[in-house]
Amino acid sequence: MAELVRTNDPALLSAVEGLLVGSEIPYHVADRNASIMDGSIEVIQQRVLVPEEREAEARTLMVDAELGEWLSPARG
């Protein structure tokens, strides 16, 4: 799995999940429970993960939706 976004912003998470569902790109939100337990200090952020073979497509989707600034750095 490749990390697409790392955030605790609920509006951003909802937008990203909506884009991925609409494009039928499978995803997983990692650390959702840990970040909730963490509270407001935001040490642990939620990570949206997509299959590596769909990462480029998901990144393009984010950029097209003008959410590219929130993308995690691509692994190289």
N, C-alpha and C positions, 0 to 999 in steps of 0.2 A: 504494500500500500504506500502511496505517496501523499505527503502532507500538502494540502491545498491552502488552508487558512488556519491561523492560530489566533483565537480571540475569546473574550468572554462577553462580547457585545451581543445581546439577544436579538436585536434587530438585524445585525449582519448575519448571524447564524441562521436566522429564519430566511433571509433573502437567499443565502447560498444554498440552503437545503431546498428551497423552492425551485431554484434554477436547476439543480441536479436532478430532482424528481421530474421536473418538466422535460428534461432531456434524457431521461431514463439512464442516468449515470449512477451506478451503485456507489454508496458512500457509507462511512461510519464516523460517528462523532466520538472521538476518544477523550477520556478524562472528564466527561460530563459530570459524573457524580463527584469526583475529586474536586473539581472547581467549585461546585456548589457547597461542599463541606468547607472549602477554603475560605469562603465568605468574600469580603470585599477587598482583600489585600492583593488579589489577582496574581499570586505566585504561580498557580497552576492554571493554565489557559486550556480551553477546549480546542481540540484539533480536528478539523474536517479532513478525513482521509479518503482517497479514491484509489481504485486499482491503477497500478502503474501503466497499464496499457491504455487507460482512458485519461491519464493525467494531462496530456497536451490538449485534448478536446475540452476538458474541464477548465483549464487555464484560459483557453480562447473564449469560452463561454463567460468566464468572469470578466475578462477584458472587454468583451462586447457589451456587457451589462454595466460597464463603467465602474467595476469593482476591482480592477487590476491592482490598485494601490494596496489592497489588503492581502494579496497573494504572498504566501511564504516563499522564500527563495527556493528556486528549483535545485534539486540535487544534481550534481554533475558528475 
